[in-house]
Amino acid sequence: MRFIFAFLVLFTAGQSWATSDDWVVPARGNGGSVIIAPKNATGTAQTLMTFDPVNGVSGSGFAGKNYIINGDMTFFQRGTVFTSIVTAQYSVDRYRYDKSGTMVHEVGLSNDVPTLAQSKWASTNSFNMTLTTPQASIGSSDWLMLSHRVEGYNWAALYGKTFTLSFWVKATQIGLYNVALRSGSVDATYIAQFPVNVTDTWEKKIITVPAPTIGTWDLSTGIGLMIGWHLVCGSSLQAPSVSTWVAGSYHCGAGQVNGVQSGATNFKLAQVMLNEGSVAAPFQLAGGTIGGELLLAQRYYEKSYRLSVAVPTAGDNGSIYVLYGALSTAQYNYYVPFRVAKRTPTPTIYLYDSAANGGTGAAARCNRATGNITCTANFPSEIGFTNYITDLTSAYGFQFHWAADAEL
């Protein structure tokens, strides 16, 4: 509302309109109306909204809310470096690495970001994929993508509407890349292609997508929309058309560059934004503040360790330590509440001792003064779980770290 009011004041006061080098190009329309027309990636003005003294505000415009959680790559709760990452593995919060092929990457946090002058946003982190094992020849069914999965409840706000995806990319290998947007049931795909024009240089990309008219879409706790940035895509995975919704599951269009050939060293992503409307809104955090962003991320992954500490890491900071007196049994139940309710009532719970031993299920471990002991995560729910510990002795304490994974 304040955005519209600012333009109303300028118009009614009869002051001149200063043109912008960034994205707003004011202009007067017919009958005294004012047209707000932001520039797209090529510098062409796009009509955002029109203010008319009689009819008020009209136009497709944009809603500034970002539906990408951790779009600024702020949180790497699992760790900041993943050597030889495997398929279907999360690294930076809410981003997943998937592949079929022999290529190998090290992925993690980078402090190489678009400048404030470039992006008008002061980032500190980007997501980086460093190629360690190239693959010169791509098979027809080989592929590799970094994906972000939007939960159905969040996707519901965009479903049935035009929306815009924007991001900054920096890649060593120039050429044509693909973003695949798919339904959670993978029965509808929209392929958008974008070029990397200059090697190892930050470039902003803007992709506007019409509302889907086909497909089955989850609007609750499942996968609403899958977004996949592709570095590799074999010929059998190509969609029959690009820049339109097609039935089925595809990864790319024709012409995808081999982004894992020798010399294709890095692929970096920063400031990912998904907003309603046909115009890319200025970047902002999905949570509004850094604290709000963390709470959104913790709906999908939460841990006892410090935010900057990888899981698992040996150490005591953040661990739970329970002291007890004499016991009539060698068993103990300790309830652990989550800070944020999880997406699913059955998150995967990991338990570790202070020496970083442990895991999920039968691999779970806790420790006491005399060493490693057995423990089990029981009765998980959206709001917590019970740690069931056995092999205790009287007048002792026990200690453990935990992590809860509710990712899509």
N, C-alpha and C positions, 0 to 999 in steps of 0.2 A: 504494500500500500504506500509506503514512503517513496518507493521508486516512481510510482505514477504521480504522486503529489508533487514531487520535485519538478517534473515536466509541466504540470499544470500551473505552478507558480510562475515559471519562466514564460510560459505562453501568455498568461493573462496579464503579466506585467509589461508585455510588449518588448521584452529585451531581445537582443540578437542571440542567435544560436551559434555557439562555437562548435566547429566540426571536431571530430575525434580521430586520432591516429590509431585507435585501438579497435573499437567495435561499434560505437554508436554514431550514426550519421543522421542528425535531425533534418527534417525537411517539411515544408508546408504543403498540405494537400489542397483539394478543392474545398471551397466554402469555409475557409478558415481553420480546417482541421490540421493537426500536426501528426506527421508520420515518423515513427521511430524505426529506423532501418539499420540494424547492425551489419557489419561486414562479415562475410564468410571467410574461409581459409584462403581464398584467392583474392580477397579484397573487394568482392562484389557485394553491394548492399542487398540485404534481404529484409522484407517487410516483417517487422516484429509485432508492432501494434500501432493502431491509429487512435489518437484522441480527437474527438469531435466535440465542439462546445454544446451541441444539441443531443447527439446520440451517445456520448460517452466513449468508453474504451472498447475497441474491437481488435481482432487479429488473433492468429494462432499463438504468437508469443512463445514464451518459455516459462516453465516453473523452475526456479533455481535450485530446488532440492537435488542433491546427488544421491543416487540409488546404488552407488558403488561403495561398499564398506572398505575402508583402508585404501582408498584411491590414492592417497599421498604416500603409501608404502611406509607408514609410521611404525607399524608393529610387526616384529619378527619373533613372536613368542616361542616358537619351536627352536629357533636358532638363527644366526645371521649368515652362516656358510653351510652349504650342503654339497659335499664332494660326491661325484658320481651319483646324483639323484636318480631315483628309479621312477617308473611310471606310476601314476595315480598318487603321487606324494605331494603334500602341502609343505610349503616353506614359509614365505611371507604370509601373514594371516589373510585368509580368504582367496589365495591364489594357488592353483594346482598345476603340476607339471604332468603331462601325458604324452606318450609316444608309442610308436611301433617302428622299430628300426635299430640299427647298431650304433647310432650316434650317442655320445655321452657328454653331459654338461656338468659343470659346477655352477650352482646358482646361489644367490644370496643378496645381501644388502650392498648397495653402492652409494657413495656420497657424491657421485657425479649427477648433477641435476640441471634442468633448464634454469637459466638465470632469472632473477626477478625482472630485469628489463624485458626479457623474452616473454615470460608467461604471466607476469603481474601477480605471481604467487611465490612466496618464499619457502620452497621445499628444502628438506635436508637429506632425503633418501630417494633412491630409485631402486627398482628391481633389476638385477643383472643376471644374464645367462652367459657364461663363458664356455665356449666349446673346447673340450679336452680331447675328444675322439671324433674326427670328422667322418662323414659318410659321403663319398663322392658320387655314388650311384644310388638313386632313389627308386625303390621298387614301387609297383603300381598301388600297393596297399600300405605303403609306409607313410607315416605322418608324425608331426610333433607340434604340440601347441601348449601355450600357457593359457589357463582358463580361469574365469571368475564365474561363480554360480550364484545367481540372484534368487533368494528364497521366494516362494510363491506369494507370501503375504506382502512382500515389497514389490514384486512384479505386478501385483494386482492394481497398484496405483498407476501403472503405465499401460497395462493391457487394454487394447482397443483404442490406443492413441498413437500418434506419431511421437517418436522419441529420438534423441540425439546422443550418440556416443562420441566423446572426444578424449584425446590422450596425446602425450608426447612420447616419441620413439627415437631411439638412437641406435643404429645398427652398423656394423662394419661392412656387411654385404649389402650393396645397393641392389635394387630390383623391385619386383612387384610382390607384395605380401597380401595375405587374406585374413579377414576376421569373419568367423562363422558365428552367427547368432541362431541358436536352435531352441526349440521347446524342450522342456524337461523330459518329455516322452519321445524325443528325437523323431517326431513325425512332421516337423516343419522346419525349414532352414532358410535363412537369408544370408547370402554371401556378399560381403563388401570388400572391395580391393583397394589397397592404398600403396603408393610408391614410396620407397626410401630413395631419395634423390642424391644425397651426398653422404659419403662414408663417414661414420663416426661423428655425426652432427645431429644435434637435437632438432626435430621437426614436429610440428603439431599437426595432427590429423583429426578431421571432423567427418563423422558419418551420420547422416540422417536416415532413419528407417521408418517406413510407413507402418501403420498398425497391421498386425497379422490378421488375415481373414481365413486361414486354414490352421489345422493342427489342434492337438489336445494340450491344454495348458493347466498346470498346477497353480492354484491360487491360495494355497495354504502353506504347510511346512515343508513341502518337497521342493524340487528344483523348478522354479518358474521360468527362468531364462538362463541359458548357457552362452557365455561369450568366450570365444577361443581365438587367440592371436596365433597364427600358424607360421612356422619357420620352414616347414616341409609338408608337402601334400602330394601323394601319388595320383596317377591318372585315373584310377578306378574310383577315387573319392571326390571327383570333380562334379559340381552341380551342373545341371543342364543350362541354367541361366544364372546371371549375377544381378545384384541390385534389384531383386524381386523375391518375394516369398515363394518357395517351391515345396512340394510335398516330399517327405523323406528326410534322411540324414546325410548331409554332405559336409566336407571340410573346406573346400576351396573352389575357385574357378580356374579356368585355363591360365597358364602363364606364371604360376607360383614359382618364385625363385628358390633355388636350393640354398637355404639359409644355414646349412650345416656342412657345406663343402669346405675344403681346406682354405684357410684364410678368413672364413666367416667367424671371426673371433668372438664378438660380443653382440648381444641384443638386450637393450635396456628399455624399460617402460616406466613412465612417471605421470602423475597428475591425471589419473583416469576418472572421467566424469560421465555419468549417465543421467540425463535430465529429460523431463517431458518437453515436448514441443519440437519445432523444426529448426531451432537455432541453438547452438552450443552456448550454454550459460557459462559465465566465469566460474572457474574452479572453486569449489568449497568442500569442506569435510562433510560427510554424510551425517555425522553426529553433531555438527555445529561447533563443538569445542573438542580439544584433545581428550578431555575426560569422557565426553559423550561418544567419541569415536571408539575409545577403548571398550566402553560398555557394549556397543554394538558388536565389536569383534569377539567379545567374551561370550556372546550368545552361542558361538560356534566352537570356541576353544578357550579354556581357562586352566590355570596352573597355580601351584603354590609357590613356585620359584619366583625370584625377582624377574621383572619384565625383560631385563637385559641378559638373563642367564638362559642358556639352551637347556632343553629337556632331553635326557637327564644329565645333570652335572653333579659331581661330588661336592658336598657342602651342606651346611646347616641352615643358612639364611632362607627364611620363608617356610621351613619345614614345621610340621606339627609335632609337638612333644607332649606326651601324656604321662603324668605321674599318677600312680595308684598305690593304695596300701595293700594289706593282706587280701588275697583272693581265695574264694572257696572253690574256684575252678581255674584252669589254665587258659581260659578264653575271655575275650573282651570285645565289646561292640562300641565303636566311637563314630558318632554322626558328623559328617562334614557338609556344611551348607555351601552352596555356590553363591558367589556374589551376584550373578546374573542368571535368570532362568534360561535353560538351554532350549535349543530348537526342538529337540526330541526328548521323550521321556526315558529313552534308553541310550544315553551317551556312553561311549567307550571310556572306561576308567582305567588309568595307569597308576600303579603304586610303585614307589622306589624307596630304597633305603638311602642313607646319607652318603654312601659310597657309589651311588648311581647304578646299583644293581636293581633289577626289577623289570616290570612291564605290565601287560594286561593278562587277565585270566590266571592260569596256573603259574605264570612267570612273575606275578606280583610279589614284591618283597618289602618288608619293613625291618627295622633294627631296634635292638635294645643294647644295654651296656655289654652284654656277653656275646653279641654278634647278630647275624642275620636271622630273621624269623619269618615264618609263613604268615601271610595276611591275604584277605579276600575282599573285594569290593562287592557288597551286597545291597540289594534293594535300591538300585539307582532310579532317579526320577529327574524331572526338569530342574528341581531345586536342590538336589544333594544326593548323597549316598552314605552308606554305613560301611566303615572299615571293620571287618571281622578278623580279629587277631587271635591266633592260637599259639601254643608253645610258650606261654608266659610262666613266670615264677612269681612268688609273692614278693611284695614290697619292691617293685621295680618300676621302670618307666619304659615306654617305647616311642619310636620316632619314625616319621615317614614324610615323603613328598608325594604329591599327587598331580595328575593332569586329567582333564575331562575333554573329550573330543566329540563334538556334535556336528561336524562338518557335513556338507552336502556331497 
